[in-house]
Amino acid sequence: MTIRYRLAALAALVIAGAAGTASAQEIILYDQPNFQGQSLTINQAMSDLSSYRFNDRTSSLRIVSGQWELCVDANYGGGCFTYSSSEGNLGRYDNLYTALRPVAPTSGPGGGRPGGGGNSLTLYAGPNYSGRAVTITDSQPDLSRLGFNDATQSIRHSGRGSWRVCDDSNFRAACMQVNGDMPTIGGGLSGRISSVEPDYANNPGGPRPGGPGGNRGPQPRTGVWLFDGPNFTGQRLDVAQTNPDLDRIGFNDRAESLAVARGETWQVCEHSDFRGRCEYFEGDSVEDLTRYYLRNTISSLRRVDGTYGQPGSGYPGPGGGAGYPGPGGDRGMNVRGGIRGVDATFFARPEVNGMAVDRCLGAGGRFCDEEVARRVCRAAGHSRAAHFSVDRYNRARTWFIGENAECRAGRCEPMVDLLCTD
């Protein structure tokens, strides 16, 4: 070892002693494979190895004691990797590291928890925090740069902030919110994570009026948030692009509440490929999807407002058929029988598919009257129902607009005298 590098190593030890931190953890860095060449012995955190002229020079390392976190950029940025055993050849990570720090020991599964007390996410290549690991402290649009693309099987969360992990690079496709440890990653995102970032959009607008009944809830800046619990609780999945099959990312039939970005309209369907019963949500926060008969049944969704307002361009109908008429006639279903005024529409007896609209959304007598009136008025382009009545005396064929099916049993009672206004 030359005098210069002996002095550098000695300086590191002197600094550690001056700080009065008799650390039990120690690591030796080498600038050649197989523990050869110039070396630097470290027993404390170093935010920038440039000060010791060892930046981007490490080719092998010897763990004398403890666990260590080595980072690509200064100040523990750019992605950090945790080592608990010596490495004679760093391979793709050769000459990559700029900062390092000891990992606080713990008796819990997976050894120490990286992160240094700040907000961070540690990705592991094996379940239950096993295998090689990388700690993320800032946005990483492409994990290929860190050699960790499609490798994550478990996650450690540190700090108070939440994170988004995404299926594709540059935070595209489906993203999942992470705000706690995940010893295993359920569904299709296990082994598929390609980008990671802090959850900058976590409830950016705060509580707001929205959704049926004026409930208050979160709202994304773009796309849809699906939650696997009611009232916007549980695991959150972020969707910003068309997704014909949520089973691919492990979220099929799991959503119990949802939030849609302001100014966007999304079609949400019970079967893959936009089949079965579908509903349309415009900037809504829906705390309980039960009222739409969609709780734990959503399998596909897509944004549909790109053609909204263009003449002759309808929303796609269930099953991908010819589609419902566009805003010239409705917002998701073709309601007939109305007489339009200047700022109101009157339906003596609203009809869908040649049948009277039933007073309930579906069989079982739940979500009736006001909910049906409101949705028919929205389909007609109005914001509320000022008046409606129910014909309880004259039997008629009726249509459940919540199930897209005919009422065939029980009391099939049509809605009448519906006045829609703004």
DRENDO-1510 file (C-alpha; in Angstrom, 1 decimal, always signed):
<recs>
REC; n; res; u; v; w
REC; 1; MET; +0.0; +0.0; +0.0 .
REC; 2; THR; +1.4; +3.4; -0.9 .
REC; 3; ILE; +2.0; +6.1; +1.8 .
REC; 4; ARG; -0.9; +8.1; +0.4 .
REC; 5; TYR; -3.5; +5.4; +0.8 .
REC; 6; ARG; -2.1; +4.3; +4.1 .
REC; 7; LEU; -2.7; +7.8; +5.3 .
REC; 8; ALA; -6.2; +7.8; +3.9 .
REC; 9; ALA; -7.1; +4.6; +5.7 .
REC; 10; LEU; -5.5; +5.9; +8.9 .
REC; 11; ALA; -7.5; +9.1; +8.6 .
REC; 12; ALA; -10.7; +7.1; +8.4 .
REC; 13; LEU; -9.8; +5.3; +11.6 .
REC; 14; VAL; -8.7; +8.5; +13.4 .
REC; 15; ILE; -12.0; +10.2; +12.5 .
REC; 16; ALA; -13.9; +7.3; +13.9 .
REC; 17; GLY; -11.9; +7.4; +17.1 .
REC; 18; ALA; -12.3; +11.1; +17.5 .
REC; 19; ALA; -16.1; +10.8; +17.2 .
REC; 20; GLY; -16.0; +8.4; +20.1 .
REC; 21; THR; -17.9; +5.7; +18.2 .
REC; 22; ALA; -16.3; +2.4; +18.9 .
REC; 23; SER; -18.3; +0.6; +16.2 .
REC; 24; ALA; -18.4; -3.2; +16.2 .
REC; 25; GLN; -18.9; -3.2; +12.4 .
REC; 26; GLU; -16.0; -3.0; +10.0 .
REC; 27; ILE; -15.5; -3.4; +6.2 .
REC; 28; ILE; -12.4; -3.3; +3.9 .
REC; 29; LEU; -12.7; -2.1; +0.3 .
REC; 30; TYR; -10.3; -3.2; -2.4 .
REC; 31; ASP; -9.8; -1.7; -5.8 .
REC; 32; GLN; -9.1; -5.0; -7.4 .
REC; 33; PRO; -11.0; -8.4; -7.4 .
REC; 34; ASN; -10.1; -11.1; -4.9 .
REC; 35; PHE; -9.2; -8.7; -2.1 .
REC; 36; GLN; -6.2; -7.4; -4.0 .
REC; 37; GLY; -4.8; -3.9; -4.7 .
REC; 38; GLN; -5.2; -0.8; -2.7 .
REC; 39; SER; -7.5; -1.1; +0.3 .
REC; 40; LEU; -9.5; +1.2; +2.6 .
REC; 41; THR; -10.7; +0.0; +6.1 .
REC; 42; ILE; -13.9; +1.7; +7.3 .
REC; 43; ASN; -15.8; +1.4; +10.6 .
REC; 44; GLN; -18.2; +4.3; +10.3 .
REC; 45; ALA; -20.7; +5.8; +7.8 .
REC; 46; MET; -19.1; +7.7; +4.8 .
REC; 47; SER; -21.4; +9.8; +2.6 .
REC; 48; ASP; -18.8; +10.4; -0.1 .
REC; 49; LEU; -15.7; +8.2; -0.7 .
REC; 50; SER; -14.3; +10.9; -3.0 .
REC; 51; SER; -12.7; +12.5; +0.1 .
REC; 52; TYR; -10.6; +9.3; +0.4 .
REC; 53; ARG; -10.0; +9.0; -3.3 .
REC; 54; PHE; -11.9; +5.8; -3.4 .
REC; 55; ASN; -15.0; +6.9; -5.3 .
REC; 56; ASP; -16.1; +4.3; -8.0 .
REC; 57; ARG; -13.1; +2.1; -7.3 .
REC; 58; THR; -14.3; -0.8; -5.2 .
REC; 59; SER; -13.9; -4.2; -7.0 .
REC; 60; SER; -14.1; -6.5; -4.0 .
REC; 61; LEU; -14.9; -6.1; -0.3 .
REC; 62; ARG; -14.3; -8.0; +2.9 .
REC; 63; ILE; -16.9; -7.9; +5.7 .
REC; 64; VAL; -15.0; -8.0; +9.0 .
REC; 65; SER; -18.1; -7.6; +11.1 .
REC; 66; GLY; -21.7; -6.6; +10.8 .
REC; 67; GLN; -23.8; -5.7; +7.7 .
REC; 68; TRP; -23.0; -2.8; +5.3 .
REC; 69; GLU; -25.0; -0.7; +2.9 .
REC; 70; LEU; -23.0; +0.5; -0.2 .
REC; 71; CYS; -24.6; +3.2; -2.3 .
REC; 72; VAL; -24.2; +4.3; -5.9 .
REC; 73; ASP; -24.2; +8.0; -5.3 .
REC; 74; ALA; -23.0; +10.4; -2.6 .
REC; 75; ASN; -25.2; +11.0; +0.4 .
REC; 76; TYR; -26.6; +7.4; +0.1 .
REC; 77; GLY; -28.5; +8.1; -3.1 .
REC; 78; GLY; -28.9; +6.3; -6.4 .
REC; 79; GLY; -29.7; +2.9; -4.9 .
REC; 80; CYS; -27.9; +1.1; -2.1 .
REC; 81; PHE; -27.0; -2.6; -1.8 .
REC; 82; THR; -26.7; -4.5; +1.5 .
REC; 83; TYR; -23.8; -6.9; +2.1 .
REC; 84; SER; -23.5; -9.3; +5.0 .
REC; 85; SER; -20.6; -11.4; +3.6 .
REC; 86; SER; -17.4; -10.8; +1.8 .
REC; 87; GLU; -17.5; -10.5; -2.0 .
REC; 88; GLY; -14.3; -11.3; -4.0 .
REC; 89; ASN; -15.8; -10.1; -7.3 .
REC; 90; LEU; -18.5; -7.4; -7.5 .
REC; 91; GLY; -19.3; -8.2; -11.1 .
REC; 92; ARG; -21.7; -5.7; -12.6 .
REC; 93; TYR; -21.3; -3.6; -9.4 .
REC; 94; ASP; -17.6; -3.2; -10.0 .
REC; 95; ASN; -16.4; +0.4; -9.6 .
REC; 96; LEU; -19.9; +1.6; -8.8 .
REC; 97; TYR; -20.0; +2.7; -5.1 .
REC; 98; THR; -19.6; +6.2; -3.8 .
REC; 99; ALA; -21.0; +6.0; -0.2 .
REC; 100; LEU; -21.4; +3.4; +2.5 .
REC; 101; ARG; -22.7; +3.0; +6.0 .
REC; 102; PRO; -23.2; +0.2; +8.6 .
REC; 103; VAL; -26.7; -1.3; +8.9 .
REC; 104; ALA; -28.2; -1.1; +12.4 .
REC; 105; PRO; -28.3; -4.6; +13.8 .
REC; 106; THR; -31.6; -6.1; +14.8 .
REC; 107; SER; -32.9; -9.5; +15.9 .
REC; 108; GLY; -35.8; -9.5; +13.4 .
REC; 109; PRO; -36.1; -11.5; +10.3 .
REC; 110; GLY; -33.8; -10.4; +7.5 .
REC; 111; GLY; -31.1; -8.9; +9.7 .
REC; 112; GLY; -30.6; -5.2; +9.8 .
REC; 113; ARG; -33.0; -2.7; +8.5 .
REC; 114; PRO; -31.3; -0.4; +6.0 .
REC; 115; GLY; -32.2; +3.2; +5.5 .
REC; 116; GLY; -30.5; +5.2; +8.2 .
REC; 117; GLY; -33.7; +6.4; +9.7 .
REC; 118; GLY; -34.9; +8.2; +6.6 .
REC; 119; ASN; -37.5; +7.2; +4.0 .
REC; 120; SER; -36.2; +4.3; +2.0 .
REC; 121; LEU; -37.3; +1.0; +0.4 .
REC; 122; THR; -35.2; -2.1; +0.4 .
REC; 123; LEU; -35.9; -4.6; -2.3 .
REC; 124; TYR; -34.9; -8.3; -1.8 .
REC; 125; ALA; -34.4; -10.9; -4.5 .
REC; 126; GLY; -35.8; -13.6; -2.2 .
REC; 127; PRO; -39.0; -14.0; -0.1 .
REC; 128; ASN; -38.9; -13.1; +3.6 .
REC; 129; TYR; -36.1; -10.5; +3.1 .
REC; 130; SER; -33.6; -13.0; +1.8 .
REC; 131; GLY; -31.1; -12.9; -1.1 .
REC; 132; ARG; -29.3; -10.0; -2.5 .
REC; 133; ALA; -30.8; -6.6; -1.7 .
REC; 134; VAL; -30.9; -3.0; -2.9 .
REC; 135; THR; -32.0; +0.0; -0.8 .
REC; 136; ILE; -33.8; +2.8; -2.7 .
REC; 137; THR; -33.8; +6.4; -1.3 .
REC; 138; ASP; -35.0; +8.3; -4.3 .
REC; 139; SER; -36.8; +7.8; -7.6 .
REC; 140; GLN; -35.5; +5.0; -9.7 .
REC; 141; PRO; -37.2; +5.0; -13.2 .
REC; 142; ASP; -35.4; +1.9; -14.4 .
REC; 143; LEU; -34.1; -0.8; -12.0 .
REC; 144; SER; -32.0; -2.3; -14.8 .
REC; 145; ARG; -29.4; +0.4; -14.0 .
REC; 146; LEU; -29.0; -1.3; -10.6 .
REC; 147; GLY; -29.2; -4.8; -11.9 .
REC; 148; PHE; -32.5; -5.4; -10.1 .
REC; 149; ASN; -35.1; -5.3; -12.8 .
REC; 150; ASP; -37.9; -8.0; -12.3 .
REC; 151; ALA; -36.0; -9.4; -9.3 .
REC; 152; THR; -38.0; -8.2; -6.2 .
REC; 153; GLN; -39.7; -10.9; -4.1 .
REC; 154; SER; -40.0; -9.0; -0.8 .
REC; 155; ILE; -39.7; -5.4; +0.5 .
REC; 156; ARG; -38.6; -3.7; +3.7 .
REC; 157; HIS; -40.1; -0.2; +4.3 .
REC; 158; SER; -38.3; +2.4; +6.4 .
REC; 159; GLY; -39.5; +5.9; +7.4 .
REC; 160; ARG; -42.9; +7.5; +7.4 .
REC; 161; GLY; -43.4; +8.1; +3.7 .
REC; 162; SER; -45.1; +5.7; +1.3 .
REC; 163; TRP; -43.7; +4.5; -2.1 .
REC; 164; ARG; -44.9; +3.3; -5.5 .
REC; 165; VAL; -43.5; +0.2; -7.2 .
REC; 166; CYS; -44.4; -0.2; -10.8 .
REC; 167; ASP; -44.6; -3.0; -13.3 .
REC; 168; ASP; -42.8; -1.1; -16.1 .
REC; 169; SER; -39.9; +1.3; -16.3 .
REC; 170; ASN; -40.6; +5.0; -15.9 .
REC; 171; PHE; -43.5; +4.3; -13.5 .
REC; 172; ARG; -45.8; +3.0; -16.3 .
REC; 173; ALA; -48.4; +0.3; -16.4 .
REC; 174; ALA; -49.8; -0.7; -13.0 .
REC; 175; CYS; -48.2; +0.6; -9.8 .
REC; 176; MET; -48.7; -0.6; -6.2 .
REC; 177; GLN; -48.5; +1.5; -3.0 .
REC; 178; VAL; -46.1; +0.3; -0.4 .
REC; 179; ASN; -46.3; +1.8; +3.2 .
REC; 180; GLY; -45.1; -1.2; +5.2 .
REC; 181; ASP; -42.9; -4.4; +5.1 .
REC; 182; MET; -43.9; -7.1; +2.6 .
REC; 183; PRO; -42.3; -10.5; +3.3 .
REC; 184; THR; -43.9; -11.7; +0.1 .
REC; 185; ILE; -45.4; -9.8; -2.8 .
REC; 186; GLY; -48.7; -11.3; -3.8 .
REC; 187; GLY; -50.0; -11.5; -7.3 .
REC; 188; GLY; -48.4; -10.6; -10.5 .
REC; 189; LEU; -46.0; -7.9; -9.3 .
REC; 190; SER; -43.7; -10.5; -7.6 .
REC; 191; GLY; -40.6; -10.6; -9.7 .
REC; 192; ARG; -41.9; -7.9; -12.0 .
REC; 193; ILE; -41.0; -4.6; -10.4 .
REC; 194; SER; -39.1; -2.3; -12.9 .
REC; 195; SER; -39.3; +1.2; -11.3 .
REC; 196; VAL; -39.7; +2.7; -7.8 .
REC; 197; GLU; -40.4; +6.2; -6.6 .
REC; 198; PRO; -41.6; +8.0; -3.4 .
REC; 199; ASP; -45.4; +8.3; -3.5 .
REC; 200; TYR; -45.4; +12.0; -4.4 .
REC; 201; ALA; -49.1; +11.8; -5.4 .
REC; 202; ASN; -50.3; +10.3; -2.1 .
REC; 203; ASN; -53.6; +12.1; -1.6 .
REC; 204; PRO; -52.3; +15.3; -3.2 .
REC; 205; GLY; -55.6; +17.1; -3.1 .
REC; 206; GLY; -56.5; +16.0; +0.4 .
REC; 207; PRO; -60.1; +15.2; +1.3 .
REC; 208; ARG; -62.7; +16.6; -1.0 .
REC; 209; PRO; -66.4; +16.3; -1.8 .
REC; 210; GLY; -67.0; +13.6; -4.3 .
REC; 211; GLY; -68.7; +10.3; -5.1 .
REC; 212; PRO; -72.2; +9.2; -4.3 .
REC; 213; GLY; -73.8; +10.9; -1.4 .
REC; 214; GLY; -71.0; +13.6; -1.2 .
REC; 215; ASN; -68.5; +11.2; +0.5 .
REC; 216; ARG; -65.0; +12.6; +1.0 .
REC; 217; GLY; -62.0; +10.7; -0.2 .
REC; 218; PRO; -58.6; +10.9; -1.9 .
REC; 219; GLN; -58.0; +11.7; -5.5 .
REC; 220; PRO; -55.0; +10.8; -7.7 .
REC; 221; ARG; -53.5; +13.4; -10.1 .
REC; 222; THR; -54.1; +11.0; -12.9 .
REC; 223; GLY; -55.7; +7.6; -13.5 .
REC; 224; VAL; -57.4; +5.4; -10.9 .
REC; 225; TRP; -56.6; +4.2; -7.4 .
REC; 226; LEU; -58.0; +0.8; -6.5 .
REC; 227; PHE; -58.1; -0.1; -2.8 .
REC; 228; ASP; -58.6; -3.7; -1.5 .
REC; 229; GLY; -60.5; -2.3; +1.6 .
REC; 230; PRO; -63.5; -0.1; +2.0 .
REC; 231; ASN; -63.2; +3.6; +2.7 .
REC; 232; PHE; -59.9; +3.9; +0.8 .
REC; 233; THR; -58.1; +1.5; +3.1 .
REC; 234; GLY; -55.8; -1.5; +2.5 .
REC; 235; GLN; -53.4; -2.1; -0.4 .
REC; 236; ARG; -53.6; +0.5; -3.1 .
REC; 237; LEU; -53.1; -0.2; -6.8 .
REC; 238; ASP; -52.4; +2.7; -9.2 .
REC; 239; VAL; -53.7; +2.3; -12.8 .
REC; 240; ALA; -52.8; +5.0; -15.4 .
REC; 241; GLN; -53.3; +2.9; -18.5 .
REC; 242; THR; -55.8; +0.5; -20.0 .
REC; 243; ASN; -55.7; -2.8; -18.1 .
REC; 244; PRO; -57.7; -5.6; -19.7 .
REC; 245; ASP; -57.0; -8.2; -17.0 .
REC; 246; LEU; -56.1; -7.3; -13.4 .
REC; 247; ASP; -55.3; -10.9; -12.7 .
REC; 248; ARG; -51.9; -10.4; -14.3 .
REC; 249; ILE; -50.9; -8.1; -11.5 .
REC; 250; GLY; -52.7; -9.9; -8.7 .
REC; 251; PHE; -55.5; -7.5; -8.2 .
REC; 252; ASN; -58.4; -9.4; -9.8 .
REC; 253; ASP; -61.7; -9.3; -7.8 .
REC; 254; ARG; -60.0; -7.4; -4.9 .
REC; 255; ALA; -61.1; -3.8; -5.2 .
REC; 256; GLU; -63.6; -2.6; -2.6 .
REC; 257; SER; -63.2; +1.2; -3.1 .
REC; 258; LEU; -61.8; +3.5; -5.8 .
REC; 259; ALA; -60.8; +7.0; -6.6 .
REC; 260; VAL; -60.6; +8.6; -10.1 .
REC; 261; ALA; -58.6; +11.7; -11.1 .
REC; 262; ARG; -60.6; +14.9; -11.6 .
REC; 263; GLY; -61.5; +15.4; -15.2 .
REC; 264; GLU; -61.1; +11.7; -16.2 .
REC; 265; THR; -63.7; +9.1; -17.0 .
REC; 266; TRP; -63.0; +5.4; -16.6 .
REC; 267; GLN; -65.0; +2.3; -17.5 .
REC; 268; VAL; -64.7; -0.4; -14.9 .
REC; 269; CYS; -65.9; -3.9; -15.6 .
REC; 270; GLU; -66.5; -7.1; -13.7 .
REC; 271; HIS; -64.8; -9.5; -16.2 .
REC; 272; SER; -61.5; -9.3; -18.1 .
REC; 273; ASP; -61.4; -7.6; -21.6 .
REC; 274; PHE; -64.2; -5.2; -20.4 .
REC; 275; ARG; -66.9; -7.9; -20.4 .
REC; 276; GLY; -69.9; -8.3; -18.1 .
REC; 277; ARG; -71.3; -5.5; -16.0 .
REC; 278; CYS; -69.5; -2.2; -16.5 .
REC; 279; GLU; -69.8; +1.1; -14.8 .
REC; 280; TYR; -68.5; +4.6; -15.6 .
REC; 281; PHE; -66.8; +6.9; -13.0 .
REC; 282; GLU; -66.0; +10.5; -13.6 .
REC; 283; GLY; -63.6; +12.0; -11.1 .
REC; 284; ASP; -65.4; +10.0; -8.4 .
REC; 285; SER; -64.2; +8.8; -5.0 .
REC; 286; VAL; -66.3; +5.8; -4.2 .
REC; 287; GLU; -65.9; +4.5; -0.6 .
REC; 288; ASP; -67.8; +1.3; -1.1 .
REC; 289; LEU; -68.3; -0.4; -4.5 .
REC; 290; THR; -71.1; -2.5; -3.1 .
REC; 291; ARG; -73.6; +0.1; -4.2 .
REC; 292; TYR; -72.5; -0.5; -7.8 .
REC; 293; TYR; -72.4; -4.3; -7.4 .
REC; 294; LEU; -68.7; -4.2; -8.1 .
REC; 295; ARG; -67.2; -4.9; -4.7 .
REC; 296; ASN; -64.5; -7.7; -5.1 .
REC; 297; THR; -65.6; -8.2; -8.8 .
REC; 298; ILE; -63.5; -5.7; -10.9 .
REC; 299; SER; -61.3; -7.4; -13.4 .
REC; 300; SER; -60.6; -4.8; -16.1 .
REC; 301; LEU; -60.7; -1.0; -16.6 .
REC; 302; ARG; -59.9; +1.6; -19.2 .
REC; 303; ARG; -60.0; +5.4; -19.6 .
REC; 304; VAL; -62.7; +6.4; -22.0 .
REC; 305; ASP; -62.9; +10.2; -21.9 .
REC; 306; GLY; -60.4; +10.6; -24.8 .
REC; 307; THR; -63.4; +10.5; -27.2 .
REC; 308; TYR; -65.8; +12.2; -24.8 .
REC; 309; GLY; -67.6; +15.0; -26.5 .
REC; 310; GLN; -66.7; +14.1; -30.1 .
REC; 311; PRO; -69.7; +13.7; -32.4 .
REC; 312; GLY; -70.7; +10.1; -32.9 .
REC; 313; SER; -68.0; +8.7; -30.6 .
REC; 314; GLY; -69.6; +6.5; -28.0 .
REC; 315; TYR; -68.2; +4.8; -24.9 .
REC; 316; PRO; -67.4; +1.2; -25.6 .
REC; 317; GLY; -70.1; -1.0; -24.3 .
REC; 318; PRO; -69.7; -4.2; -22.2 .
REC; 319; GLY; -68.0; -7.0; -24.2 .
REC; 320; GLY; -66.4; -4.6; -26.6 .
REC; 321; GLY; -69.3; -4.4; -28.9 .
REC; 322; ALA; -70.5; -1.5; -31.0 .
REC; 323; GLY; -70.8; +0.6; -27.8 .
REC; 324; TYR; -73.3; +2.8; -26.2 .
REC; 325; PRO; -74.2; +6.2; -27.8 .
REC; 326; GLY; -71.9; +9.0; -26.8 .
REC; 327; PRO; -72.6; +12.2; -24.8 .
REC; 328; GLY; -75.2; +13.3; -27.4 .
REC; 329; GLY; -77.5; +10.7; -25.8 .
REC; 330; ASP; -75.9; +9.6; -22.5 .
REC; 331; ARG; -72.9; +8.9; -20.3 .
REC; 332; GLY; -72.7; +5.2; -20.3 .
REC; 333; MET; -76.2; +3.9; -21.0 .
REC; 334; ASN; -78.9; +4.8; -23.6 .
REC; 335; VAL; -81.9; +6.1; -21.6 .
REC; 336; ARG; -84.9; +6.9; -23.7 .
REC; 337; GLY; -88.3; +8.4; -23.2 .
REC; 338; GLY; -87.2; +11.9; -22.1 .
REC; 339; ILE; -88.4; +15.3; -23.1 .
REC; 340; ARG; -85.5; +17.8; -23.0 .
REC; 341; GLY; -86.0; +21.4; -22.0 .
REC; 342; VAL; -83.5; +24.3; -21.7 .
REC; 343; ASP; -81.8; +23.0; -18.5 .
REC; 344; ALA; -83.9; +20.0; -17.5 .
REC; 345; THR; -85.2; +16.7; -18.9 .
REC; 346; PHE; -88.5; +15.0; -17.9 .
REC; 347; PHE; -89.0; +11.2; -18.2 .
REC; 348; ALA; -92.6; +10.1; -17.9 .
REC; 349; ARG; -91.1; +6.5; -17.8 .
REC; 350; PRO; -87.4; +6.2; -18.5 .
REC; 351; GLU; -86.5; +3.1; -20.6 .
REC; 352; VAL; -83.3; +1.1; -21.3 .
REC; 353; ASN; -83.2; -1.7; -23.9 .
REC; 354; GLY; -87.0; -1.2; -24.5 .
REC; 355; MET; -87.9; -1.8; -20.8 .
REC; 356; ALA; -88.8; +0.5; -18.0 .
REC; 357; VAL; -86.0; +1.4; -15.6 .
REC; 358; ASP; -86.5; -0.6; -12.4 .
REC; 359; ARG; -86.6; +1.4; -9.1 .
REC; 360; CYS; -83.6; -0.7; -7.8 .
REC; 361; LEU; -80.1; -1.1; -9.2 .
REC; 362; GLY; -80.4; -4.9; -9.0 .
REC; 363; ALA; -82.1; -7.9; -7.5 .
REC; 364; GLY; -82.4; -8.0; -3.7 .
REC; 365; GLY; -84.0; -4.6; -3.2 .
REC; 366; ARG; -80.8; -2.8; -2.4 .
REC; 367; PHE; -79.8; +0.7; -3.6 .
REC; 368; CYS; -83.1; +1.8; -4.9 .
REC; 369; ASP; -85.0; +5.0; -5.8 .
REC; 370; GLU; -82.6; +8.0; -5.1 .
REC; 371; GLU; -79.6; +6.1; -6.4 .
REC; 372; VAL; -81.3; +4.9; -9.6 .
REC; 373; ALA; -82.8; +8.4; -10.2 .
REC; 374; ARG; -79.4; +10.0; -9.8 .
REC; 375; ARG; -77.7; +7.7; -12.2 .
REC; 376; VAL; -80.4; +8.0; -14.8 .
REC; 377; CYS; -80.1; +11.8; -14.6 .
REC; 378; ARG; -76.3; +11.6; -14.9 .
REC; 379; ALA; -76.8; +9.4; -18.0 .
REC; 380; ALA; -79.0; +12.1; -19.4 .
REC; 381; GLY; -76.3; +14.8; -18.8 .
REC; 382; HIS; -77.7; +16.3; -15.7 .
REC; 383; SER; -76.3; +16.5; -12.2 .
REC; 384; ARG; -79.3; +15.6; -10.0 .
REC; 385; ALA; -82.8; +14.3; -9.8 .
REC; 386; ALA; -85.3; +17.0; -8.7 .
REC; 387; HIS; -88.3; +14.6; -8.5 .
REC; 388; PHE; -89.3; +11.0; -9.2 .
REC; 389; SER; -91.9; +8.5; -8.3 .
REC; 390; VAL; -92.4; +4.7; -8.5 .
REC; 391; ASP; -95.3; +2.9; -10.1 .
REC; 392; ARG; -96.2; +0.2; -7.6 .
REC; 393; TYR; -99.5; -0.8; -9.1 .
REC; 394; ASN; -99.0; -1.5; -12.8 .
REC; 395; ARG; -96.8; -4.5; -13.6 .
REC; 396; ALA; -94.2; -4.0; -16.3 .
REC; 397; ARG; -91.0; -5.5; -17.7 .
REC; 398; THR; -88.2; -3.6; -16.0 .
REC; 399; TRP; -84.4; -3.3; -16.4 .
REC; 400; PHE; -81.8; -3.3; -13.6 .
REC; 401; ILE; -79.4; -0.6; -14.7 .
REC; 402; GLY; -76.9; -1.7; -12.0 .
REC; 403; GLU; -76.7; -5.3; -13.3 .
REC; 404; ASN; -77.5; -4.7; -17.0 .
REC; 405; ALA; -80.2; -7.4; -16.7 .
REC; 406; GLU; -83.9; -7.8; -16.8 .
REC; 407; CYS; -85.9; -8.1; -13.6 .
REC; 408; ARG; -87.4; -11.6; -13.8 .
REC; 409; ALA; -88.5; -12.3; -10.2 .
REC; 410; GLY; -89.9; -10.4; -7.2 .
REC; 411; ARG; -91.4; -7.0; -7.4 .
REC; 412; CYS; -90.4; -5.4; -10.7 .
REC; 413; GLU; -91.5; -1.8; -10.2 .
REC; 414; PRO; -90.7; +0.9; -12.8 .
REC; 415; MET; -89.5; +4.4; -12.0 .
REC; 416; VAL; -91.8; +7.2; -13.4 .
REC; 417; ASP; -92.2; +11.0; -13.5 .
REC; 418; LEU; -88.4; +11.6; -13.2 .
REC; 419; LEU; -87.3; +15.2; -13.5 .
REC; 420; CYS; -83.6; +15.8; -14.1 .
REC; 421; THR; -81.9; +19.2; -13.6 .
REC; 422; ASP; -78.5; +20.8; -13.1 .
</recs>
